[in-house]
Amino acid sequence: MITLDKHTGINLKKGSSIRLEKEGRKLERICVGLNWGAIPRKGLMRTLMGNSVAVDLDGAVSTYAAGQLYETVYFNHLMSEDRAIGHSGDDLTGDLDGDDGLDNEVITINLKRVSRDIDTIFIYLNSYEGQDFGDIPYSKLRIYEGSPDRVDDTLATFNLSVEQKFKGYVSMIMGKLVRSEDSWAFHTIGEPVNPQKIPAIAQHIKQVYL
């Protein structure tokens, strides 16, 4: 378990855990930013059709209470019922002209407002058009304080495309937030899964990860 320090920006690996605290203070508002690239074209196809192929990745979170699926926030349901979790909206392309360093989709979580019944929040990613993760040049997750328009302090980062095990898959579980009494911790999972659509992934999590 790692306790966050100001400006650390820890690079997370599978199995890492971080308490969402900083300088003895429990964090209340965090953002989960997702940044990914379009697939570069090569040779004649590049000449005929342009430099890159758009990639429509979808970030989503599902909340669980006592092992039961509570709610899913994603591009088609942008705000949780308790108003604690919000989604910035669907990005259909990724970075067409190379990594701009900005998040394509942002999920904001007000941990203090999350319904008391909810004990676990899973964060995951899928490729809507079924494009192979192995072909996507980069896909990055970062957790930070601030807002979708302003990063106050990057707490942790997770590079999702560095491992070959994602090749052949279109969905992956990135991590989970787990409540312990009045505090939360983030645990990286970083595993590809077979279900391809968001409702199926949410059920898979319930069956396999809870």
TAWO-V740187 format. One record per pair of residues at least 12 apart in sequence whose ideal C-beta (glycine too) atoms are under 10 Angstrom apart, sorted by the first residue. I is the first residue (numbers start at 0). GAP is how many residues later the second one is. If there is no record, write none. Layout:
# TAWO-V740187
[[I	GAP] [I	GAP]]
This chain:
# TAWO-V740187
[[0	15] [0	16] [0	17] [0	18] [0	184] [0	186] [1	14] [1	15] [1	16] [1	17] [1	154] [1	183] [1	184] [2	15] [2	16] [2	17] [2	18] [2	19] [2	20] [2	21] [2	182] [3	14] [3	15] [3	16] [3	17] [3	18] [3	19] [3	21] [3	23] [3	139] [3	141] [3	149] [3	151] [3	152] [3	182] [4	16] [4	17] [4	18] [4	150] [5	16] [5	17] [5	139] [5	147] [5	149] [6	15] [6	146] [6	147] [6	148] [7	14] [7	145] [7	146] [7	147] [7	148] [8	133] [8	134] [8	135] [8	144] [8	145] [8	146] [8	147] [8	148] [9	133] [9	144] [9	145] [9	146] [9	147] [9	148] [10	131] [10	145] [10	146] [10	147] [10	148] [11	129] [11	130] [11	131] [11	143] [11	144] [11	145] [11	146] [11	147] [11	162] [11	163] [11	174] [11	175] [11	176] [11	178] [12	145] [12	146] [12	149] [12	150] [12	175] [12	177] [13	144] [13	149] [13	151] [13	161] [13	173] [13	174] [13	175] [13	176] [13	177] [14	172] [14	173] [14	174] [14	175] [15	140] [15	142] [15	159] [15	170] [15	171] [15	172] [15	173] [15	174] [16	158] [16	159] [16	161] [16	168] [16	169] [16	170] [16	171] [17	125] [17	137] [17	138] [17	157] [17	166] [17	167] [17	168] [17	169] [17	170] [18	161] [18	164] [18	165] [18	166] [18	167] [19	89] [19	91] [19	123] [19	125] [19	135] [19	136] [19	157] [19	163] [19	164] [19	165] [19	166] [20	162] [20	163] [20	164] [21	123] [21	131] [21	133] [25	85] [25	86] [25	156] [25	157] [25	158] [26	82] [26	84] [26	85] [26	116] [26	118] [26	126] [26	128] [26	156] [26	157] [27	81] [27	82] [27	83] [27	84] [27	85] [27	117] [27	156] [28	55] [28	79] [28	80] [28	81] [28	82] [28	83] [28	84] [28	116] [28	117] [28	118] [28	123] [29	77] [29	78] [29	79] [29	80] [29	81] [29	113] [29	114] [29	115] [29	116] [29	125] [29	126] [29	147] [29	154] [29	156] [30	55] [30	57] [30	72] [30	75] [30	76] [30	77] [30	78] [30	111] [30	112] [30	113] [30	114] [30	115] [30	116] [30	117] [30	119] [30	120] [30	121] [30	123] [30	124] [31	27] [31	29] [31	53] [31	55] [31	71] [31	73] [31	74] [31	75] [31	76] [31	77] [31	89] [31	91] [31	109] [31	110] [31	111] [31	112] [31	126] [31	142] [31	143] [31	145] [31	154] [32	26] [32	55] [32	69] [32	70] [32	71] [32	72] [32	73] [32	74] [32	75] [32	107] [32	108] [32	109] [32	110] [32	111] [32	113] [32	115] [32	118] [32	121] [32	124] [33	23] [33	24] [33	25] [33	54] [33	57] [33	60] [33	69] [33	70] [33	71] [33	72] [33	73] [33	89] [33	91] [33	105] [33	106] [33	107] [33	108] [33	126] [33	140] [34	22] [34	56] [34	59] [34	60] [34	64] [34	65] [34	66] [34	67] [34	68] [34	69] [34	70] [34	71] [34	103] [34	104] [34	105] [34	106] [34	107] [34	122] [34	125] [35	19] [35	20] [35	21] [35	23] [35	55] [35	57] [35	58] [35	59] [35	63] [35	67] [35	68] [35	69] [35	89] [35	91] [35	97] [35	100] [35	101] [35	102] [35	103] [35	104] [35	105] [35	124] [35	125] [36	15] [36	18] [36	20] [36	56] [36	57] [36	58] [36	59] [36	60] [36	61] [36	62] [36	63] [36	67] [36	99] [36	100] [36	101] [36	102] [36	103] [36	124] [37	12] [37	13] [37	14] [37	15] [37	16] [37	17] [37	18] [37	55] [37	56] [37	57] [37	58] [37	59] [37	60] [37	93] [37	98] [37	99] [38	12] [38	13] [38	14] [38	15] [38	16] [38	55] [38	92] [38	93] [38	96] [38	97] [38	98] [39	12] [39	13] [39	58] [39	95] [39	97] [40	12] [49	46] [50	45] [50	46] [50	47] [51	41] [51	42] [51	43] [51	44] [51	45] [51	46] [51	85] [52	40] [52	41] [52	43] [52	76] [52	78] [52	82] [52	83] [53	37] [53	38] [53	39] [53	40] [53	41] [53	42] [53	75] [53	77] [54	36] [54	37] [54	38] [54	39] [54	40] [54	41] [54	49] [54	72] [54	73] [54	74] [54	76] [54	78] [54	80] [54	81] [54	82] [54	84] [55	19] [55	34] [55	35] [55	36] [55	37] [55	38] [55	48] [55	70] [55	71] [55	72] [55	73] [55	74] [55	75] [56	33] [56	34] [56	35] [56	36] [56	37] [56	47] [56	48] [56	68] [56	69] [56	70] [56	71] [56	72] [56	74] [56	76] [56	79] [56	82] [56	103] [56	113] [56	115] [57	16] [57	17] [57	18] [57	29] [57	32] [57	33] [57	34] [57	47] [57	66] [57	67] [57	68] [57	69] [57	70] [57	113] [57	139] [57	140] [58	14] [58	15] [58	16] [58	28] [58	29] [58	31] [58	32] [58	44] [58	45] [58	46] [58	47] [58	48] [58	64] [58	65] [58	66] [58	67] [58	80] [58	82] [58	115] [59	12] [59	13] [59	14] [59	15] [59	16] [59	17] [59	27] [59	45] [59	47] [59	62] [59	63] [59	64] [59	65] [59	66] [59	111] [59	114] [59	138] [59	139] [59	141] [59	142] [60	12] [60	13] [60	19] [60	24] [60	26] [60	46] [60	48] [60	60] [60	61] [60	62] [60	63] [60	113] [60	115] [60	116] [60	141] [61	12] [61	58] [61	59] [61	60] [61	61] [61	62] [61	114] [61	136] [61	137] [61	139] [61	140] [61	141] [61	143] [61	144] [62	17] [62	18] [62	19] [62	21] [62	22] [62	46] [62	51] [62	52] [62	54] [62	55] [62	56] [62	57] [62	58] [62	59] [62	114] [62	139] [63	53] [63	54] [63	55] [63	56] [63	57] [63	58] [63	112] [63	138] [63	141] [63	142] [63	145] [63	146] [64	50] [64	51] [64	52] [64	53] [64	54] [64	55] [65	51] [65	52] [65	53] [65	54] [65	144] [66	52] [66	53] [66	139] [66	143] [67	49] [67	138] [67	142] [68	53] [68	130] [68	133] [68	134] [68	136] [68	137] [68	141] [69	12] [69	44] [69	45] [69	47] [69	48] [69	49] [69	50] [69	51] [69	132] [70	14] [70	44] [70	47] [70	50] [70	131] [71	13] [71	50] [71	52] [71	126] [71	127] [71	129] [71	130] [71	133] [72	12] [72	13] [72	14] [72	34] [72	35] [72	36] [72	48] [73	13] [73	16] [73	31] [73	33] [73	50] [73	52] [73	124] [73	125] [73	127] [73	128] [74	12] [74	13] [74	14] [74	15] [74	16] [74	17] [74	30] [74	53] [74	123] [75	14] [75	122] [76	121] [77	12] [77	29] [78	29] [79	29] [79	30] [79	33] [79	34] [79	35] [79	38] [79	41] [80	34] [81	28] [81	31] [81	32] [81	33] [81	34] [81	35] [81	36] [82	27] [82	30] [82	31] [83	24] [83	25] [83	26] [83	27] [83	28] [83	29] [83	30] [83	31] [83	34] [83	37] [84	22] [84	23] [84	24] [84	25] [84	26] [84	28] [84	29] [84	30] [84	33] [84	36] [85	20] [85	21] [85	22] [85	23] [85	24] [85	62] [86	18] [86	19] [86	20] [86	21] [86	61] [87	15] [87	16] [87	17] [87	18] [87	19] [87	20] [87	60] [87	61] [88	16] [88	17] [88	59] [89	14] [89	15] [89	38] [90	12] [90	13] [90	14] [90	15] [91	12] [91	36] [91	37] [93	37] [93	42] [93	43] [93	44] [93	45] [94	42] [94	43] [97	39] [97	40] [98	38] [98	39] [98	41] [100	39] [101	46] [101	49] [102	37] [102	38] [102	39] [102	41] [102	45] [102	48] [103	35] [103	36] [104	20] [104	43] [105	36] [105	38] [105	40] [105	41] [105	42] [105	43] [106	14] [106	16] [106	41] [107	38] [107	39] [107	40] [108	12] [108	14] [108	34] [108	68] [108	75] [110	66] [110	68] [110	71] [110	72] [110	73] [111	70] [111	72] [113	63] [113	65] [113	70] [115	63] [115	66] [117	59] [117	61] [118	58] [118	59] [118	60] [118	61] [118	65] [118	91] [119	56] [119	57] [119	58] [119	59] [119	64] [119	67] [119	85] [119	89] [119	90] [120	54] [120	55] [120	56] [120	57] [120	58] [120	63] [120	65] [121	51] [121	52] [121	53] [121	54] [121	55] [121	56] [121	67] [121	79] [121	80] [121	83] [121	84] [121	87] [121	88] [122	18] [122	20] [122	35] [122	50] [122	51] [122	52] [122	53] [122	54] [122	63] [122	65] [122	66] [123	47] [123	48] [123	49] [123	50] [123	51] [123	52] [123	65] [123	67] [123	69] [123	71] [123	74] [123	77] [123	78] [123	80] [123	81] [124	14] [124	16] [124	35] [124	45] [124	46] [124	47] [124	48] [124	49] [124	76] [125	43] [125	44] [125	45] [125	46] [125	67] [125	69] [125	70] [125	71] [125	72] [125	74] [125	75] [126	12] [126	42] [126	43] [126	44] [126	45] [126	69] [127	42] [127	68] [127	69] [127	70] [128	41] [129	40] [129	41] [129	66] [129	67] [130	39] [131	34] [131	35] [131	36] [131	37] [131	38] [132	27] [132	28] [132	30] [132	31] [132	32] [132	33] [132	34] [132	35] [132	36] [132	37] [132	38] [132	39] [132	59] [133	27] [133	29] [133	30] [133	31] [133	32] [133	33] [133	34] [133	35] [133	36] [133	58] [134	26] [134	32] [135	24] [135	25] [135	30] [135	34] [136	24] [137	21] [137	22] [137	23] [137	24] [138	19] [138	20] [138	21] [138	22] [138	23] [138	27] [138	33] [138	35] [139	17] [139	18] [139	19] [139	20] [139	21] [139	22] [140	15] [140	16] [140	17] [140	18] [140	19] [140	33] [140	34] [140	47] [140	49] [141	12] [141	13] [141	14] [141	15] [141	16] [141	17] [142	12] [142	13] [142	14] [142	15] [142	32] [142	34] [142	43] [143	12] [143	13] [154	31] [155	19] [155	30] [155	32] [157	16] [157	17] [157	28] [157	30] [157	31] [157	32] [158	31] [159	12] [159	14] [159	28] [159	30] [159	32] [161	28] [162	27] [162	28] [162	29] [164	25] [164	26] [164	27] [165	24] [165	25] [165	26] [166	25] [167	24] [168	22] [168	23] [168	24] [168	25] [168	27] [169	22] [169	23] [169	24] [169	25] [169	26] [169	27] [170	20] [170	21] [170	22] [170	23] [170	24] [170	25] [170	26] [170	27] [170	29] [170	30] [170	33] [171	17] [171	18] [171	19] [171	20] [171	21] [171	29] [172	15] [172	16] [172	17] [172	18] [172	19] [172	20] [172	28] [172	31] [172	32] [172	35] [172	36] [173	12] [173	14] [173	15] [173	16] [173	17] [174	12] [174	13] [174	14] [174	15] [174	16] [175	12] [175	13] [175	29] [175	33] [175	34] [188	16] [188	20] [190	17] [190	18] [192	12] [192	15] [192	16] [194	12] [194	13]]
